[in-house]
Amino acid sequence: MESGDGVAEIDRLERGLLLHEADIDIDDQDPVLYAASFEESEENFVNYQTAYWVLYSLLLVLAWGFGFFMLIYLPLRRYILRRDVRSRKLYVTPNAIVYKVRKPVAFPCFGFLEKEKYVLLPSVADVVIEQGYLQSLFGVYSVRIESVGVRRPASDDVKIQGVTNPLAFRKVVLSQLSNMRDEFFARQASAIEEVSTPRIGHSTVALMSPPTKSPGFDYFSQLGDTTILQKLEEVSSSVKRVQALIEEQNLQAPASAD
């Protein structure tokens, strides 16, 4: 009877400890647009990891016998997985995707491993939802965040397993990316309008105002007019001489006829 009460007390303390460690405060200044959940898929995720561990252990049992130690370690493995999934925090801010986790190491007595990842939204190319054959049997999804730029191997992307509703997470990320791009293009368009409007007004005034003449231009124009007048006078004098010659020939023609 006392042993049963002791086990119940240990279970109650363990659950309280897990819940206490899972409360990681979001102390960032940016507001949270969407917070993903891992609670609903916790049991499926733990069962999926357990099945994967057992299959791998059986293969090692057949090979070298090392799988026996992995099977003995299985209860502790499940305990670590539960603490891992309950400590996960994944949320979207107006500028980044934030992922935080605090999980124990292989032997919890040696402490915890804390990890934080910040992925800036402008560097996100796509959010890929993946599900392998074994994952589909347990209803577990994986979310992989791809980065823009030079294509890197898939192992460098941020990959998170056990997200309860990956479609909603992907929709929020892509929607925020679309809003950021629209705002960027709108700012560019307004900047271009502000720069081009004074230039257009200046060019319109320049077209409407009469052209100004420099002193050198006036001098050359006057010089050209004088040259033209001289040429006209020379032509008129030549015409007069030709007319005079024609008249003399006409006067000489009747006299020679008589």
C-alpha positions in Angstrom: 0.0 0.0 0.0 2.8 2.4 0.9 4.6 1.5 -2.3 1.5 2.3 -4.4 1.2 5.7 -2.7 4.9 6.3 -3.3 4.6 5.6 -7.0 1.6 7.9 -7.3 3.5 10.6 -5.5 6.5 10.2 -7.8 4.2 10.4 -10.9 2.6 13.5 -9.5 5.9 15.2 -8.9 7.2 14.1 -12.3 4.2 15.6 -14.1 4.6 18.8 -12.1 8.3 19.0 -12.9 7.5 18.5 -16.6 4.9 21.2 -16.7 7.1 23.6 -14.9 10.0 23.1 -17.3 7.7 23.4 -20.3 6.8 27.0 -19.3 9.4 28.9 -21.3 8.4 32.6 -21.2 8.5 34.5 -24.5 10.4 37.6 -23.4 11.0 39.0 -26.9 9.8 42.5 -27.7 8.1 41.5 -30.9 4.5 40.4 -30.6 3.7 36.8 -31.4 1.6 36.3 -34.5 1.2 32.6 -34.2 2.4 29.9 -31.6 2.6 26.3 -32.8 1.4 23.5 -30.5 3.1 20.2 -29.7 0.8 19.1 -26.9 -1.8 17.3 -29.1 0.8 15.2 -31.0 3.0 14.4 -27.9 1.8 10.8 -27.6 2.0 10.1 -31.3 5.5 11.6 -31.4 6.8 9.6 -28.5 5.3 6.4 -29.9 6.9 7.1 -33.3 10.3 7.7 -31.8 9.8 4.5 -29.7 9.0 2.4 -32.7 12.0 3.8 -34.5 14.3 3.1 -31.5 13.0 -0.5 -31.2 13.5 -1.3 -34.9 17.0 0.1 -34.8 17.8 -1.8 -31.6 16.6 -5.1 -33.1 18.9 -4.6 -36.1 21.8 -4.0 -33.7 20.8 -7.1 -31.7 21.1 -9.2 -34.8 24.4 -7.6 -35.8 26.5 -7.2 -32.7 24.2 -7.6 -29.7 24.5 -3.9 -28.8 20.8 -3.6 -29.2 20.1 -5.2 -25.9 21.5 -2.1 -24.1 19.4 0.1 -26.3 16.2 -1.8 -25.3 17.2 -1.5 -21.6 17.6 2.2 -22.2 14.2 2.6 -23.8 12.2 3.7 -20.7 14.7 6.5 -20.0 14.5 7.4 -23.7 10.8 7.8 -23.6 11.1 10.0 -20.5 13.6 12.2 -22.2 11.4 12.5 -25.3 8.4 13.6 -23.3 10.4 16.3 -21.5 11.8 17.3 -24.9 8.5 17.7 -26.7 6.9 19.5 -23.7 9.6 22.1 -23.6 9.4 23.0 -27.3 8.2 26.5 -28.3 7.7 27.5 -31.9 6.2 30.8 -32.8 6.1 33.5 -35.5 6.8 37.2 -34.9 6.5 40.0 -37.5 10.2 39.6 -38.3 11.4 36.0 -37.5 10.5 32.4 -36.7 11.7 31.5 -33.2 12.2 27.9 -32.0 13.2 27.1 -28.5 13.8 23.8 -26.7 15.2 22.7 -23.4 15.8 19.0 -23.2 17.9 16.7 -21.0 21.0 15.0 -22.3 21.3 11.3 -22.7 21.5 10.9 -18.9 19.4 13.6 -17.2 21.6 13.7 -14.2 24.2 15.5 -16.3 22.0 18.5 -17.0 20.0 20.0 -19.9 20.6 21.1 -23.5 19.1 24.4 -24.4 18.7 25.4 -28.0 17.3 28.6 -29.6 17.0 29.2 -33.4 16.0 32.5 -35.0 15.2 32.5 -38.7 14.6 35.9 -40.2 11.5 36.0 -42.3 13.1 37.7 -45.3 15.6 34.8 -45.5 12.8 32.2 -45.7 12.2 30.7 -49.1 9.5 28.1 -48.2 8.1 26.0 -45.4 8.0 22.3 -46.4 5.8 19.8 -44.7 7.2 16.3 -44.8 5.8 12.9 -43.6 7.6 9.6 -44.1 6.1 6.1 -44.1 6.7 5.4 -40.4 5.6 9.0 -39.5 2.3 8.5 -41.4 1.5 5.4 -39.4 1.6 7.5 -36.2 0.3 10.8 -37.6 3.5 12.7 -37.1 4.6 15.6 -39.4 7.9 17.4 -39.9 8.3 21.0 -40.8 11.4 22.1 -42.7 12.2 25.8 -43.2 14.2 26.4 -46.4 16.4 29.5 -46.8 16.8 31.7 -49.9 20.0 32.3 -51.7 22.5 29.6 -52.8 20.9 26.2 -52.4 22.4 24.3 -49.5 21.9 20.7 -48.5 18.6 19.8 -46.7 20.6 19.0 -43.5 21.4 22.7 -43.1 17.7 23.7 -43.0 15.8 24.0 -39.8 13.7 20.8 -39.3 11.2 20.4 -36.5 9.2 17.3 -35.8 5.9 16.9 -34.0 4.1 20.1 -34.9 0.4 19.5 -34.4 -1.0 21.7 -37.2 1.8 22.3 -39.7 -0.5 23.6 -42.4 -1.6 26.5 -40.2 2.0 27.3 -39.3 3.0 27.3 -43.0 0.0 29.5 -43.9 0.9 32.1 -41.3 4.6 32.2 -42.3 3.8 32.6 -46.1 1.1 35.2 -45.3 3.5 37.3 -43.3 6.1 37.0 -46.0 3.6 38.3 -48.6 2.7 41.2 -46.4 6.4 42.1 -45.9 7.0 42.0 -49.6 4.0 44.2 -50.4 5.1 46.8 -47.8 8.6 46.7 -49.3 7.3 47.3 -52.9 4.9 50.0 -51.6 7.8 51.9 -49.9 9.9 51.6 -53.1 7.1 52.9 -55.2 6.5 55.9 -52.9 10.3 56.7 -52.9 10.4 56.6 -56.7 7.4 58.9 -56.9 9.0 61.4 -54.4 12.2 61.4 -56.4 10.6 61.7 -59.9 7.9 64.4 -59.1 10.4 67.3 -58.7 12.2 66.3 -61.9 9.0 66.2 -63.9 8.0 69.7 -62.6 11.4 71.1 -63.4 11.4 69.7 -67.0 7.8 71.1 -67.6 8.9 74.6 -66.6 12.0 74.3 -68.7 9.9 73.4 -71.8 7.4 76.2 -71.2 10.0 78.9 -70.7 11.5 80.5 -73.8 15.1 79.7 -74.6 17.7 82.2 -73.5 20.4 83.4 -75.9 24.0 83.9 -74.9 26.0 87.0 -76.2 28.0 84.7 -78.4 24.9 83.4 -80.0 23.6 86.9 -80.8 27.0 87.8 -82.4 27.0 84.9 -84.7 23.4 85.4 -85.7 24.0 89.0 -86.6 27.1 88.0 -88.6 25.1 85.5 -90.5 22.4 88.1 -91.3 25.0 90.5 -92.7 26.5 87.9 -94.9 23.1 87.0 -96.3 22.3 90.6 -97.2 25.7 91.0 -99.0 25.0 87.9 -101.1 21.5 89.2 -101.9 23.0 92.6 -103.1 25.5 90.8 -105.3 22.8 88.7 -106.9 20.6 91.7 -107.5 23.5 93.6 -109.1 24.3 90.6 -111.4 20.6 90.4 -112.4 20.6 94.1 -113.3 23.7 93.7 -115.5 22.2 90.7 -117.3 19.0 92.8 -118.0 21.1 95.6 -119.3 23.0 93.3 -121.7 19.7 91.9 -123.0 18.3 95.3 -123.6 21.5 96.4 -125.5 21.2 93.3 -127.7 17.6 94.0 -128.4 18.4 97.6 -129.4 21.3 96.5 -131.7 19.2 93.8 -133.5 16.8 96.4 -135.3 19.7 98.6 -136.3 21.5 95.8 -138.1 18.3 94.8 -139.8 17.9 98.3 -141.4 
